[in-house]
Amino acid sequence: MIQDIYPHKLDIEYKSGLSPMAGDYLVRFEGMKFLCRRDEGDSVVLPQYSDLPENNGFESIYLFELDGKRMFLLMGEGQVEVDGFGYENINLFRNARPKELLFAVSTAFHLHIWHRDNIYCGRCGSKTVHDEKERMMRCPVCGNTIYPRIMPSVIVGVVNGDSILLTRYNRPGSRLAALVAGFCEIGETGEETVKREVLEETGLTGKNIRYFKSQPWGITAGGLLLGYWCEVDGDDTIRVDGEEIAEGVWMKREDLTEYMEEKEYATLTSEMISIFARNIYR
């Protein structure tokens, strides 16, 4: 998956008081797009600090290191233009390379949204400052502390014999390639979220719930995906909610031909569908 970048290393240790140098990476977002250059073979290149015009007036915030190379987030109002670079959708990580760089970009997006939304204190309205010891925004007036937000959600492979439930979101351009998913609510375990989301989205009851693995999902500004398997309990008639989910279908293994290949998938959803299709699901 996208986070499996070994032998590359994303060092997320927080360091304060750092300023960018010529060879450091710069990450700049405009909505769901980021500043980069596309080279041959779907290769993506980030701008370096030396590529940025002098006296630009933007704030550079240290993020982390990728294989020892520092990355900074470029914050501030206005358009950032760098010769030879343009803006690409963050979902580029699904197919482009290098994977380790695009995983770092998706993680940077998580921190970008956090910084953008916490310039001012939500308690007293004063301007926040960066803490010197932790990755935290701190209010110097009332003492409020704000850490990066982590939002757990579940991805559920609902199994019915030799079939798995695939869904299609109720939005333009969606295709029948999703699993049941949803955010955990307050006071709820992951397993309870699985039961609730399966019932709400499809009208099915799940049993034999088993944890599979997790995936950080920075493009939802703090997502942590928890993968689960479960089996349908009783009536297997699918009744989608019609709001979030437009369609749900039981798909047999032999119909999942695009997932039969043994390869590395970028997303937890695709990996789980492939595991089921290749009959190594347990």
C-alpha positions in Angstrom: 0.0 0.0 0.0 1.0 3.6 -0.3 2.6 3.7 3.2 4.8 0.6 2.5 7.9 2.5 1.4 10.7 0.5 2.9 13.7 0.8 2.5 12.8 4.5 2.2 12.0 6.2 5.5 9.7 9.0 6.5 11.1 10.5 9.7 8.1 12.3 11.3 10.1 13.5 14.4 9.1 17.1 15.2 11.8 19.7 15.0 11.3 23.4 15.7 13.0 26.6 14.6 14.2 25.2 11.3 14.4 27.3 8.1 14.5 25.9 4.6 17.8 25.6 2.7 18.3 25.5 -1.1 17.9 21.7 -1.6 15.0 21.2 0.7 11.6 20.1 -0.7 8.7 22.5 -0.7 5.1 21.3 -0.6 2.4 23.8 -1.6 -1.3 23.0 -1.8 -4.2 24.8 -3.6 -7.4 23.0 -2.7 -6.8 19.3 -3.4 -3.9 20.0 -5.8 -0.2 20.2 -5.0 2.7 21.9 -6.8 4.9 19.5 -8.8 6.4 18.6 -12.1 5.5 15.5 -14.1 8.4 13.8 -15.8 8.5 10.8 -18.1 7.1 7.5 -16.8 4.6 9.1 -14.4 7.5 10.4 -12.3 6.7 13.3 -10.0 9.2 16.0 -8.9 8.6 18.5 -6.1 10.1 22.0 -6.2 13.0 22.8 -4.0 13.4 25.9 -1.9 16.0 27.2 -4.4 13.2 27.1 -7.1 11.1 29.6 -5.2 11.4 33.3 -6.1 13.2 35.4 -3.5 11.2 37.7 -1.1 8.0 35.7 -1.8 6.4 36.5 1.5 5.2 33.0 2.3 5.8 31.0 5.5 7.8 27.8 5.4 6.9 25.3 8.1 9.1 22.2 8.7 7.2 19.0 8.2 9.5 15.9 8.3 12.4 14.2 6.5 12.1 11.8 3.6 15.3 9.7 3.3 17.2 12.5 5.1 15.9 15.2 2.9 13.9 17.9 4.7 10.4 18.9 3.6 8.7 22.2 4.3 5.1 23.3 3.9 4.6 26.6 2.1 1.7 28.5 3.8 0.1 31.9 3.0 -2.4 33.6 0.9 -2.0 34.1 -2.9 -0.9 32.0 -5.9 2.5 30.3 -5.8 4.0 30.0 -9.2 7.3 28.3 -9.9 8.8 28.0 -13.4 8.4 24.5 -14.8 5.9 23.4 -12.2 2.2 23.2 -12.1 -0.6 21.8 -9.9 -1.8 18.2 -9.9 -4.6 16.4 -8.0 -3.4 14.8 -4.8 -5.0 11.5 -5.9 -2.0 11.2 -8.3 -0.5 9.0 -5.6 -2.6 6.0 -6.9 -0.6 5.6 -10.1 2.4 7.9 -10.2 5.9 7.5 -8.8 8.0 7.6 -6.7 5.7 6.1 -4.2 7.6 7.3 -1.1 7.5 10.9 -2.3 3.7 10.8 -2.9 3.1 9.2 0.5 5.0 12.0 2.0 2.8 14.5 0.1 -0.4 12.9 1.3 0.9 13.1 4.9 1.9 16.7 4.3 -1.7 17.4 3.2 -2.9 16.1 6.6 -0.6 18.7 8.3 -1.5 21.4 5.8 -5.2 21.3 6.7 -4.3 21.2 10.4 -2.2 24.4 10.1 -4.7 26.1 7.9 -7.6 25.5 10.3 -5.8 26.4 13.5 -4.3 29.8 12.8 -6.6 31.1 15.5 -7.5 29.6 18.8 -11.0 28.0 18.8 -11.4 28.9 22.5 -10.6 32.6 22.7 -9.9 33.7 19.1 -6.2 34.7 19.7 -3.6 33.8 17.1 -1.8 30.6 17.8 1.9 29.9 17.8 4.0 26.8 17.1 5.1 24.9 20.1 8.9 24.5 20.5 8.9 20.9 21.7 5.9 19.2 20.2 4.0 19.1 16.9 1.3 21.3 18.5 -0.3 24.7 18.0 -0.6 26.7 21.3 -2.6 29.7 22.3 -0.3 32.2 24.1 -3.3 33.9 25.7 -5.6 31.1 27.2 -3.2 28.2 27.0 -5.3 26.1 24.6 -3.3 23.3 22.9 -4.2 21.9 19.5 -2.6 18.7 18.2 -3.0 17.2 14.6 -6.4 15.5 14.3 -6.6 11.7 13.7 -10.0 10.4 12.5 -10.4 6.6 12.6 -12.7 5.0 10.1 -13.4 1.4 8.9 -13.1 -0.3 5.6 -15.2 -3.5 5.6 -14.9 -6.6 3.3 -18.4 -8.1 3.7 -18.2 -11.7 2.6 -21.0 -14.1 1.6 -19.6 -17.5 0.7 -17.6 -17.0 -2.5 -18.9 -13.4 -3.0 -17.8 -10.1 -1.6 -20.0 -6.9 -1.4 -18.9 -4.1 -3.7 -20.6 -0.7 -3.6 -20.8 2.4 -5.7 -20.9 5.9 -4.0 -23.8 8.2 -4.8 -21.7 10.8 -6.6 -20.7 11.5 -10.2 -18.0 9.4 -11.7 -18.1 6.7 -9.0 -17.8 3.1 -10.1 -18.6 -0.3 -8.5 -15.2 -0.7 -6.7 -15.7 0.4 -3.1 -16.2 -1.5 0.1 -18.5 -0.5 3.0 -16.7 2.3 4.9 -17.4 5.0 7.5 -16.0 7.0 10.3 -16.0 5.8 13.9 -18.4 7.7 16.2 -17.7 8.8 19.8 -17.7 6.0 22.3 -17.6 3.4 19.6 -15.2 0.6 19.0 -14.0 -0.3 15.5 -16.0 -3.5 15.6 -19.2 -1.6 16.6 -18.5 0.8 13.7 -18.3 -2.1 11.3 -21.7 -3.4 12.4 -23.4 0.0 12.3 -21.9 1.0 8.9 -22.8 -2.3 7.2 -26.4 -2.1 8.5 -26.8 1.6 7.7 -25.3 1.5 4.2 -26.6 -1.9 3.0 -29.3 -3.2 5.4 -27.1 -6.3 6.1 -26.2 -7.7 9.5 -22.5 -8.6 10.0 -21.0 -11.4 12.1 -17.6 -12.9 12.8 -15.9 -9.5 12.6 -12.1 -9.8 12.2 -9.4 -7.0 12.1 -7.1 -7.1 9.0 -4.7 -4.1 8.9 -4.6 -0.3 8.9 -3.6 2.5 6.6 -2.9 6.2 7.2 -5.0 8.3 4.9 -3.7 11.9 4.9 -5.9 13.1 2.0 -8.9 13.1 4.4 -6.8 15.5 6.6 -6.3 13.0 9.4 -7.8 9.7 8.3 -6.7 6.4 9.8 -8.3 3.5 8.0 -9.0 0.3 9.9 -9.6 -2.7 7.7 -12.0 -5.4 8.8 -13.6 -8.6 7.4 -17.0 -9.8 8.4 -19.6 -12.3 7.1 -23.2 -11.7 6.3 -25.6 -12.9 9.0 -29.0 -14.1 7.8 -30.8 -12.4 4.9 -28.3 -11.4 2.2 -30.7 -9.0 0.4 -28.8 -5.7 -0.2 -30.8 -2.5 0.6 -28.5 0.5 0.0 -29.3 3.7 1.8 -29.6 5.7 -1.5 -27.9 8.7 0.0 -24.2 7.8 0.5 -24.4 4.5 -1.4 -26.1 4.3 -4.8 -25.6 0.6 -5.5 -24.4 -2.6 -3.8 -23.7 -5.9 -5.5 -22.5 -9.4 -4.5 -19.4 -10.1 -6.7 -18.1 -13.6 -7.1 -14.4 -14.3 -7.2 -14.4 -15.2 -10.9 -15.9 -11.8 -11.7 -13.1 -9.8 -10.0 -10.7 -10.3 -12.9 -9.0 -6.9 -12.5 -7.9 -7.8 -9.0 -6.6 -11.3 -9.8 -3.0 -10.1 -10.4 -0.6 -10.4 -7.4 0.8 -6.9 -7.2 1.2 -4.1 -4.8 -2.0 -2.0 -4.5 -2.0 1.6 -3.3 -5.1 1.5 -1.2 -6.5 -0.8 1.6 -9.7 -1.3 -0.3 -8.0 -2.6 -3.5 -5.7 -4.8 -1.4 -8.6 -6.4 0.4 -10.6 -7.0 -2.8 -7.5 -8.6 -4.4 -6.9 -10.8 -1.4 -10.5 -12.1 -1.7 -10.3 -12.4 -5.5 -7.1 -14.5 -5.2 -8.8 -16.8 -2.6 -6.2 -16.0 0.1 -8.8 -14.3 2.3 -8.9 -15.7 5.9 
